[in-house]
């Protein structure tokens, strides 16, 4: 399990760095922020359903984006 978590952490770091480089992510957002919020969305899907989880993901993605210029 530890190897899987380490692999996922590395992938999330790469995705976060690529999104930041592309200007799609606020500079202060860290990979572990993304991991925590996606875990919350997965838990929400299991406990409150798809609609609530989808709303959480949309809010999260909106908040991670840099402000429009």
PDB file of N, CA, C and O in Angstrom:
ATOM      1  N   UNK A   1       0.830  -1.199   0.000  1.00  0.00           N
ATOM      2  CA  UNK A   1       0.000   0.000   0.000  1.00  0.00           C
ATOM      3  C   UNK A   1       0.872   1.259   0.000  1.00  0.00           C
ATOM      4  O   UNK A   1       0.543   2.249  -0.655  1.00  0.00           O
ATOM      5  N   UNK A   2       1.970   1.215   0.729  1.00  0.00           N
ATOM      6  CA  UNK A   2       2.842   2.389   0.806  1.00  0.00           C
ATOM      7  C   UNK A   2       3.406   2.750  -0.566  1.00  0.00           C
ATOM      8  O   UNK A   2       3.486   3.926  -0.919  1.00  0.00           O
ATOM      9  N   UNK A   3       3.804   1.719  -1.350  1.00  0.00           N
ATOM     10  CA  UNK A   3       4.341   1.984  -2.682  1.00  0.00           C
ATOM     11  C   UNK A   3       3.288   2.643  -3.568  1.00  0.00           C
ATOM     12  O   UNK A   3       3.596   3.548  -4.343  1.00  0.00           O
ATOM     13  N   UNK A   4       2.054   2.186  -3.449  1.00  0.00           N
ATOM     14  CA  UNK A   4       0.962   2.774  -4.232  1.00  0.00           C
ATOM     15  C   UNK A   4       0.774   4.238  -3.846  1.00  0.00           C
ATOM     16  O   UNK A   4       0.634   5.092  -4.721  1.00  0.00           O
ATOM     17  N   UNK A   5       0.770   4.533  -2.570  1.00  0.00           N
ATOM     18  CA  UNK A   5       0.607   5.918  -2.101  1.00  0.00           C
ATOM     19  C   UNK A   5       1.754   6.794  -2.587  1.00  0.00           C
ATOM     20  O   UNK A   5       1.535   7.930  -3.009  1.00  0.00           O
ATOM     21  N   UNK A   6       2.975   6.273  -2.529  1.00  0.00           N
ATOM     22  CA  UNK A   6       4.125   7.038  -3.010  1.00  0.00           C
ATOM     23  C   UNK A   6       4.017   7.287  -4.511  1.00  0.00           C
ATOM     24  O   UNK A   6       4.341   8.375  -4.987  1.00  0.00           O
ATOM     25  N   UNK A   7       3.567   6.289  -5.249  1.00  0.00           N
ATOM     26  CA  UNK A   7       3.402   6.460  -6.698  1.00  0.00           C
ATOM     27  C   UNK A   7       2.333   7.507  -6.993  1.00  0.00           C
ATOM     28  O   UNK A   7       2.531   8.370  -7.848  1.00  0.00           O
ATOM     29  N   UNK A   8       1.218   7.439  -6.303  1.00  0.00           N
ATOM     30  CA  UNK A   8       0.148   8.413  -6.507  1.00  0.00           C
ATOM     31  C   UNK A   8       0.606   9.818  -6.131  1.00  0.00           C
ATOM     32  O   UNK A   8       0.256  10.784  -6.809  1.00  0.00           O
ATOM     33  N   UNK A   9       1.374   9.939  -5.075  1.00  0.00           N
ATOM     34  CA  UNK A   9       1.886  11.256  -4.668  1.00  0.00           C
ATOM     35  C   UNK A   9       2.788  11.823  -5.761  1.00  0.00           C
ATOM     36  O   UNK A   9       2.709  13.012  -6.070  1.00  0.00           O
ATOM     37  N   UNK A  10       3.636  10.993  -6.345  1.00  0.00           N
ATOM     38  CA  UNK A  10       4.501  11.439  -7.424  1.00  0.00           C
ATOM     39  C   UNK A  10       3.717  11.872  -8.652  1.00  0.00           C
ATOM     40  O   UNK A  10       4.032  12.889  -9.270  1.00  0.00           O
ATOM     41  N   UNK A  11       2.701  11.105  -9.001  1.00  0.00           N
ATOM     42  CA  UNK A  11       1.854  11.469 -10.143  1.00  0.00           C
ATOM     43  C   UNK A  11       1.122  12.784  -9.892  1.00  0.00           C
ATOM     44  O   UNK A  11       1.024  13.629 -10.782  1.00  0.00           O
ATOM     45  N   UNK A  12       0.613  12.947  -8.684  1.00  0.00           N
ATOM     46  CA  UNK A  12      -0.099  14.176  -8.353  1.00  0.00           C
ATOM     47  C   UNK A  12       0.844  15.375  -8.394  1.00  0.00           C
ATOM     48  O   UNK A  12       0.449  16.458  -8.827  1.00  0.00           O
ATOM     49  N   UNK A  13       2.060  15.196  -7.957  1.00  0.00           N
ATOM     50  CA  UNK A  13       3.065  16.273  -8.039  1.00  0.00           C
ATOM     51  C   UNK A  13       3.295  16.668  -9.494  1.00  0.00           C
ATOM     52  O   UNK A  13       3.354  17.854  -9.816  1.00  0.00           O
ATOM     53  N   UNK A  14       3.424  15.685 -10.363  1.00  0.00           N
ATOM     54  CA  UNK A  14       3.667  15.975 -11.784  1.00  0.00           C
ATOM     55  C   UNK A  14       2.464  16.665 -12.419  1.00  0.00           C
ATOM     56  O   UNK A  14       2.625  17.614 -13.186  1.00  0.00           O
ATOM     57  N   UNK A  15       1.273  16.195 -12.106  1.00  0.00           N
ATOM     58  CA  UNK A  15       0.057  16.815 -12.650  1.00  0.00           C
ATOM     59  C   UNK A  15      -0.064  18.255 -12.159  1.00  0.00           C
ATOM     60  O   UNK A  15      -0.385  19.155 -12.934  1.00  0.00           O
ATOM     61  N   UNK A  16       0.192  18.465 -10.887  1.00  0.00           N
ATOM     62  CA  UNK A  16       0.115  19.806 -10.305  1.00  0.00           C
ATOM     63  C   UNK A  16       1.138  20.737 -10.956  1.00  0.00           C
ATOM     64  O   UNK A  16       0.819  21.878 -11.288  1.00  0.00           O
ATOM     65  N   UNK A  17       2.346  20.258 -11.135  1.00  0.00           N
ATOM     66  CA  UNK A  17       3.397  21.080 -11.755  1.00  0.00           C
ATOM     67  C   UNK A  17       3.031  21.420 -13.199  1.00  0.00           C
ATOM     68  O   UNK A  17       3.219  22.556 -13.633  1.00  0.00           O
ATOM     69  N   UNK A  18       2.516  20.455 -13.935  1.00  0.00           N
ATOM     70  CA  UNK A  18       2.133  20.700 -15.330  1.00  0.00           C
ATOM     71  C   UNK A  18       0.988  21.701 -15.417  1.00  0.00           C
ATOM     72  O   UNK A  18       0.998  22.579 -16.280  1.00  0.00           O
ATOM     73  N   UNK A  19       0.010  21.578 -14.539  1.00  0.00           N
ATOM     74  CA  UNK A  19      -1.119  22.517 -14.532  1.00  0.00           C
ATOM     75  C   UNK A  19      -0.657  23.920 -14.173  1.00  0.00           C
ATOM     76  O   UNK A  19      -1.116  24.900 -14.759  1.00  0.00           O
ATOM     77  N   UNK A  20       0.249  24.015 -13.212  1.00  0.00           N
ATOM     78  CA  UNK A  20       0.774  25.333 -12.822  1.00  0.00           C
ATOM     79  C   UNK A  20       1.556  25.953 -13.980  1.00  0.00           C
ATOM     80  O   UNK A  20       1.399  27.140 -14.264  1.00  0.00           O
ATOM     81  N   UNK A  21       2.388  25.168 -14.646  1.00  0.00           N
ATOM     82  CA  UNK A  21       3.163  25.657 -15.784  1.00  0.00           C
ATOM     83  C   UNK A  21       2.255  26.134 -16.913  1.00  0.00           C
ATOM     84  O   UNK A  21       2.568  27.112 -17.592  1.00  0.00           O
ATOM     85  N   UNK A  22       1.141  25.453 -17.112  1.00  0.00           N
ATOM     86  CA  UNK A  22       0.189  25.815 -18.163  1.00  0.00           C
ATOM     87  C   UNK A  22      -0.686  27.002 -17.777  1.00  0.00           C
ATOM     88  O   UNK A  22      -1.504  27.458 -18.575  1.00  0.00           O
ATOM     89  N   UNK A  23      -0.512  27.504 -16.548  1.00  0.00           N
ATOM     90  CA  UNK A  23      -1.304  28.640 -16.089  1.00  0.00           C
ATOM     91  C   UNK A  23      -2.715  28.270 -15.674  1.00  0.00           C
ATOM     92  O   UNK A  23      -3.596  29.128 -15.627  1.00  0.00           O
ATOM     93  N   UNK A  24      -2.936  26.991 -15.372  1.00  0.00           N
ATOM     94  CA  UNK A  24      -4.267  26.506 -15.018  1.00  0.00           C
ATOM     95  C   UNK A  24      -4.466  26.319 -13.520  1.00  0.00           C
ATOM     96  O   UNK A  24      -5.528  25.881 -13.078  1.00  0.00           O
ATOM     97  N   UNK A  25      -3.447  26.650 -12.747  1.00  0.00           N
ATOM     98  CA  UNK A  25      -3.487  26.388 -11.310  1.00  0.00           C
ATOM     99  C   UNK A  25      -2.885  27.564 -10.564  1.00  0.00           C
ATOM    100  O   UNK A  25      -1.839  28.089 -10.943  1.00  0.00           O
ATOM    101  N   UNK A  26      -3.559  27.967  -9.502  1.00  0.00           N
ATOM    102  CA  UNK A  26      -3.024  29.049  -8.672  1.00  0.00           C
ATOM    103  C   UNK A  26      -1.674  28.636  -8.106  1.00  0.00           C
ATOM    104  O   UNK A  26      -1.471  27.460  -7.802  1.00  0.00           O
ATOM    105  N   UNK A  27      -0.746  29.576  -7.956  1.00  0.00           N
ATOM    106  CA  UNK A  27       0.609  29.230  -7.510  1.00  0.00           C
ATOM    107  C   UNK A  27       0.651  28.600  -6.122  1.00  0.00           C
ATOM    108  O   UNK A  27       1.524  27.775  -5.852  1.00  0.00           O
ATOM    109  N   UNK A  28      -0.255  28.964  -5.255  1.00  0.00           N
ATOM    110  CA  UNK A  28      -0.184  28.457  -3.877  1.00  0.00           C
ATOM    111  C   UNK A  28      -0.794  27.070  -3.684  1.00  0.00           C
ATOM    112  O   UNK A  28      -0.678  26.496  -2.602  1.00  0.00           O
ATOM    113  N   UNK A  29      -1.444  26.520  -4.718  1.00  0.00           N
ATOM    114  CA  UNK A  29      -2.041  25.185  -4.609  1.00  0.00           C
ATOM    115  C   UNK A  29      -0.933  24.142  -4.662  1.00  0.00           C
ATOM    116  O   UNK A  29      -0.084  24.153  -5.553  1.00  0.00           O
ATOM    117  N   UNK A  30      -0.965  23.237  -3.682  1.00  0.00           N
ATOM    118  CA  UNK A  30       0.036  22.174  -3.604  1.00  0.00           C
ATOM    119  C   UNK A  30      -0.595  20.837  -3.987  1.00  0.00           C
ATOM    120  O   UNK A  30      -1.816  20.683  -3.963  1.00  0.00           O
ATOM    121  N   UNK A  31       0.238  19.897  -4.333  1.00  0.00           N
ATOM    122  CA  UNK A  31      -0.234  18.562  -4.709  1.00  0.00           C
ATOM    123  C   UNK A  31      -1.026  17.919  -3.573  1.00  0.00           C
ATOM    124  O   UNK A  31      -2.037  17.261  -3.817  1.00  0.00           O
ATOM    125  N   UNK A  32      -0.575  18.104  -2.342  1.00  0.00           N
ATOM    126  CA  UNK A  32      -1.305  17.483  -1.234  1.00  0.00           C
ATOM    127  C   UNK A  32      -2.676  18.125  -1.022  1.00  0.00           C
ATOM    128  O   UNK A  32      -3.571  17.486  -0.470  1.00  0.00           O
ATOM    129  N   UNK A  33      -2.855  19.374  -1.450  1.00  0.00           N
ATOM    130  CA  UNK A  33      -4.188  19.987  -1.417  1.00  0.00           C
ATOM    131  C   UNK A  33      -5.120  19.231  -2.364  1.00  0.00           C
ATOM    132  O   UNK A  33      -6.251  18.888  -2.019  1.00  0.00           O
ATOM    133  N   UNK A  34      -4.610  18.987  -3.560  1.00  0.00           N
ATOM    134  CA  UNK A  34      -5.401  18.265  -4.558  1.00  0.00           C
ATOM    135  C   UNK A  34      -5.748  16.861  -4.063  1.00  0.00           C
ATOM    136  O   UNK A  34      -6.884  16.408  -4.204  1.00  0.00           O
ATOM    137  N   UNK A  35      -4.773  16.189  -3.492  1.00  0.00           N
ATOM    138  CA  UNK A  35      -4.998  14.836  -2.979  1.00  0.00           C
ATOM    139  C   UNK A  35      -6.076  14.824  -1.890  1.00  0.00           C
ATOM    140  O   UNK A  35      -6.971  13.979  -1.908  1.00  0.00           O
ATOM    141  N   UNK A  36      -5.989  15.750  -0.956  1.00  0.00           N
ATOM    142  CA  UNK A  36      -6.962  15.803   0.143  1.00  0.00           C
ATOM    143  C   UNK A  36      -8.368  16.099  -0.368  1.00  0.00           C
ATOM    144  O   UNK A  36      -9.335  15.477   0.071  1.00  0.00           O
ATOM    145  N   UNK A  37      -8.480  17.041  -1.287  1.00  0.00           N
ATOM    146  CA  UNK A  37      -9.809  17.398  -1.775  1.00  0.00           C
ATOM    147  C   UNK A  37     -10.412  16.318  -2.661  1.00  0.00           C
ATOM    148  O   UNK A  37     -11.625  16.109  -2.629  1.00  0.00           O
ATOM    149  N   UNK A  38      -9.609  15.639  -3.437  1.00  0.00           N
ATOM    150  CA  UNK A  38     -10.138  14.543  -4.250  1.00  0.00           C
ATOM    151  C   UNK A  38     -10.548  13.361  -3.352  1.00  0.00           C
ATOM    152  O   UNK A  38     -11.509  12.653  -3.653  1.00  0.00           O
ATOM    153  N   UNK A  39      -9.822  13.158  -2.264  1.00  0.00           N
ATOM    154  CA  UNK A  39     -10.244  12.137  -1.305  1.00  0.00           C
ATOM    155  C   UNK A  39     -11.580  12.487  -0.686  1.00  0.00           C
ATOM    156  O   UNK A  39     -12.427  11.619  -0.481  1.00  0.00           O
ATOM    157  N   UNK A  40     -11.765  13.765  -0.388  1.00  0.00           N
ATOM    158  CA  UNK A  40     -13.055  14.213   0.156  1.00  0.00           C
ATOM    159  C   UNK A  40     -14.177  14.021  -0.858  1.00  0.00           C
ATOM    160  O   UNK A  40     -15.291  13.639  -0.499  1.00  0.00           O
ATOM    161  N   UNK A  41     -13.875  14.288  -2.125  1.00  0.00           N
ATOM    162  CA  UNK A  41     -14.892  14.103  -3.168  1.00  0.00           C
ATOM    163  C   UNK A  41     -15.255  12.627  -3.308  1.00  0.00           C
ATOM    164  O   UNK A  41     -16.427  12.292  -3.482  1.00  0.00           O
ATOM    165  N   UNK A  42     -14.267  11.752  -3.233  1.00  0.00           N
ATOM    166  CA  UNK A  42     -14.542  10.318  -3.324  1.00  0.00           C
ATOM    167  C   UNK A  42     -15.388   9.858  -2.140  1.00  0.00           C
ATOM    168  O   UNK A  42     -16.334   9.090  -2.310  1.00  0.00           O
ATOM    169  N   UNK A  43     -15.048  10.326  -0.948  1.00  0.00           N
ATOM    170  CA  UNK A  43     -15.830   9.972   0.234  1.00  0.00           C
ATOM    171  C   UNK A  43     -17.258  10.498   0.100  1.00  0.00           C
ATOM    172  O   UNK A  43     -18.216   9.805   0.442  1.00  0.00           O
ATOM    173  N   UNK A  44     -17.394  11.735  -0.403  1.00  0.00           N
ATOM    174  CA  UNK A  44     -18.718  12.329  -0.575  1.00  0.00           C
ATOM    175  C   UNK A  44     -19.546  11.532  -1.566  1.00  0.00           C
ATOM    176  O   UNK A  44     -20.744  11.341  -1.358  1.00  0.00           O
ATOM    177  N   UNK A  45     -18.925  11.062  -2.643  1.00  0.00           N
ATOM    178  CA  UNK A  45     -19.642  10.249  -3.636  1.00  0.00           C
ATOM    179  C   UNK A  45     -20.217   9.000  -2.970  1.00  0.00           C
ATOM    180  O   UNK A  45     -21.351   8.605  -3.241  1.00  0.00           O
ATOM    181  N   UNK A  46     -19.428   8.391  -2.103  1.00  0.00           N
ATOM    182  CA  UNK A  46     -19.882   7.175  -1.422  1.00  0.00           C
ATOM    183  C   UNK A  46     -20.989   7.450  -0.409  1.00  0.00           C
ATOM    184  O   UNK A  46     -21.883   6.624  -0.232  1.00  0.00           O
ATOM    185  N   UNK A  47     -20.937   8.593   0.250  1.00  0.00           N
ATOM    186  CA  UNK A  47     -21.877   8.841   1.345  1.00  0.00           C
ATOM    187  C   UNK A  47     -23.058   9.731   0.973  1.00  0.00           C
ATOM    188  O   UNK A  47     -24.145   9.574   1.529  1.00  0.00           O
ATOM    189  N   UNK A  48     -22.861  10.673   0.033  1.00  0.00           N
ATOM    190  CA  UNK A  48     -23.930  11.627  -0.284  1.00  0.00           C
ATOM    191  C   UNK A  48     -24.383  11.549  -1.741  1.00  0.00           C
ATOM    192  O   UNK A  48     -25.380  12.169  -2.112  1.00  0.00           O
ATOM    193  N   UNK A  49     -23.668  10.798  -2.563  1.00  0.00           N
ATOM    194  CA  UNK A  49     -24.096  10.608  -3.932  1.00  0.00           C
ATOM    195  C   UNK A  49     -23.336  11.424  -4.956  1.00  0.00           C
ATOM    196  O   UNK A  49     -22.535  12.301  -4.634  1.00  0.00           O
ATOM    197  N   UNK A  50     -23.626  11.091  -6.210  1.00  0.00           N
ATOM    198  CA  UNK A  50     -22.920  11.686  -7.335  1.00  0.00           C
ATOM    199  C   UNK A  50     -23.110  13.194  -7.441  1.00  0.00           C
ATOM    200  O   UNK A  50     -22.143  13.916  -7.684  1.00  0.00           O
ATOM    201  N   UNK A  51     -24.330  13.682  -7.264  1.00  0.00           N
ATOM    202  CA  UNK A  51     -24.590  15.113  -7.431  1.00  0.00           C
ATOM    203  C   UNK A  51     -23.754  15.953  -6.470  1.00  0.00           C
ATOM    204  O   UNK A  51     -23.137  16.936  -6.879  1.00  0.00           O
ATOM    205  N   UNK A  52     -23.733  15.574  -5.212  1.00  0.00           N
ATOM    206  CA  UNK A  52     -22.960  16.326  -4.214  1.00  0.00           C
ATOM    207  C   UNK A  52     -21.470  16.245  -4.509  1.00  0.00           C
ATOM    208  O   UNK A  52     -20.753  17.238  -4.387  1.00  0.00           O
ATOM    209  N   UNK A  53     -21.006  15.068  -4.895  1.00  0.00           N
ATOM    210  CA  UNK A  53     -19.593  14.911  -5.214  1.00  0.00           C
ATOM    211  C   UNK A  53     -19.209  15.752  -6.423  1.00  0.00           C
ATOM    212  O   UNK A  53     -18.161  16.398  -6.417  1.00  0.00           O
ATOM    213  N   UNK A  54     -20.034  15.753  -7.449  1.00  0.00           N
ATOM    214  CA  UNK A  54     -19.760  16.560  -8.634  1.00  0.00           C
ATOM    215  C   UNK A  54     -19.705  18.048  -8.294  1.00  0.00           C
ATOM    216  O   UNK A  54     -18.866  18.775  -8.827  1.00  0.00           O
ATOM    217  N   UNK A  55     -20.591  18.503  -7.411  1.00  0.00           N
ATOM    218  CA  UNK A  55     -20.571  19.905  -6.979  1.00  0.00           C
ATOM    219  C   UNK A  55     -19.262  20.216  -6.261  1.00  0.00           C
ATOM    220  O   UNK A  55     -18.649  21.255  -6.508  1.00  0.00           O
ATOM    221  N   UNK A  56     -18.836  19.329  -5.381  1.00  0.00           N
ATOM    222  CA  UNK A  56     -17.588  19.535  -4.645  1.00  0.00           C
ATOM    223  C   UNK A  56     -16.402  19.624  -5.604  1.00  0.00           C
ATOM    224  O   UNK A  56     -15.533  20.482  -5.448  1.00  0.00           O
ATOM    225  N   UNK A  57     -16.372  18.741  -6.588  1.00  0.00           N
ATOM    226  CA  UNK A  57     -15.281  18.763  -7.564  1.00  0.00           C
ATOM    227  C   UNK A  57     -15.307  20.070  -8.358  1.00  0.00           C
ATOM    228  O   UNK A  57     -14.255  20.674  -8.567  1.00  0.00           O
ATOM    229  N   UNK A  58     -16.480  20.519  -8.805  1.00  0.00           N
ATOM    230  CA  UNK A  58     -16.570  21.784  -9.552  1.00  0.00           C
ATOM    231  C   UNK A  58     -16.087  22.958  -8.710  1.00  0.00           C
ATOM    232  O   UNK A  58     -15.325  23.796  -9.191  1.00  0.00           O
ATOM    233  N   UNK A  59     -16.525  23.022  -7.457  1.00  0.00           N
ATOM    234  CA  UNK A  59     -16.096  24.110  -6.574  1.00  0.00           C
ATOM    235  C   UNK A  59     -14.580  24.069  -6.367  1.00  0.00           C
ATOM    236  O   UNK A  59     -13.913  25.103  -6.365  1.00  0.00           O
ATOM    237  N   UNK A  60     -14.058  22.869  -6.194  1.00  0.00           N
ATOM    238  CA  UNK A  60     -12.626  22.705  -5.987  1.00  0.00           C
ATOM    239  C   UNK A  60     -11.851  23.189  -7.199  1.00  0.00           C
ATOM    240  O   UNK A  60     -10.902  23.962  -7.068  1.00  0.00           O
ATOM    241  N   UNK A  61     -12.253  22.736  -8.374  1.00  0.00           N
ATOM    242  CA  UNK A  61     -11.545  23.139  -9.588  1.00  0.00           C
ATOM    243  C   UNK A  61     -11.643  24.641  -9.809  1.00  0.00           C
ATOM    244  O   UNK A  61     -10.663  25.270 -10.208  1.00  0.00           O
ATOM    245  N   UNK A  62     -12.800  25.223  -9.558  1.00  0.00           N
ATOM    246  CA  UNK A  62     -12.946  26.678  -9.698  1.00  0.00           C
ATOM    247  C   UNK A  62     -12.013  27.420  -8.742  1.00  0.00           C
ATOM    248  O   UNK A  62     -11.399  28.420  -9.115  1.00  0.00           O
ATOM    249  N   UNK A  63     -11.913  26.930  -7.523  1.00  0.00           N
ATOM    250  CA  UNK A  63     -11.066  27.586  -6.530  1.00  0.00           C
ATOM    251  C   UNK A  63      -9.584  27.437  -6.799  1.00  0.00           C
ATOM    252  O   UNK A  63      -8.796  28.287  -6.386  1.00  0.00           O
ATOM    253  N   UNK A  64      -9.187  26.371  -7.483  1.00  0.00           N
ATOM    254  CA  UNK A  64      -7.785  26.134  -7.789  1.00  0.00           C
ATOM    255  C   UNK A  64      -7.301  26.982  -8.963  1.00  0.00           C
ATOM    256  O   UNK A  64      -6.105  27.241  -9.095  1.00  0.00           O
ATOM    257  N   UNK A  65      -8.230  27.412  -9.814  1.00  0.00           N
ATOM    258  CA  UNK A  65      -7.832  28.174 -10.995  1.00  0.00           C
ATOM    259  C   UNK A  65      -7.379  29.574 -10.602  1.00  0.00           C
ATOM    260  O   UNK A  65      -7.885  30.157  -9.644  1.00  0.00           O
ATOM    261  N   UNK A  66      -6.429  30.099 -11.346  1.00  0.00           N
ATOM    262  CA  UNK A  66      -6.026  31.489 -11.074  1.00  0.00           C
ATOM    263  C   UNK A  66      -7.154  32.444 -11.458  1.00  0.00           C
ATOM    264  O   UNK A  66      -7.970  32.122 -12.322  1.00  0.00           O
ATOM    265  N   UNK A  67      -7.205  33.601 -10.830  1.00  0.00           N
ATOM    266  CA  UNK A  67      -8.241  34.587 -11.180  1.00  0.00           C
ATOM    267  C   UNK A  67      -8.135  34.995 -12.650  1.00  0.00           C
ATOM    268  O   UNK A  67      -7.040  35.074 -13.208  1.00  0.00           O
ATOM    269  N   UNK A  68      -9.269  35.249 -13.253  1.00  0.00           N
ATOM    270  CA  UNK A  68      -9.282  35.705 -14.645  1.00  0.00           C
ATOM    271  C   UNK A  68      -8.645  37.085 -14.732  1.00  0.00           C
ATOM    272  O   UNK A  68      -8.823  37.919 -13.844  1.00  0.00           O
ATOM    273  N   UNK A  69      -7.913  37.314 -15.795  1.00  0.00           N
ATOM    274  CA  UNK A  69      -7.266  38.622 -15.946  1.00  0.00           C
ATOM    275  C   UNK A  69      -7.950  39.445 -17.005  1.00  0.00           C
ATOM    276  O   UNK A  69      -7.542  40.576 -17.269  1.00  0.00           O
TER     277      UNK A  69
END
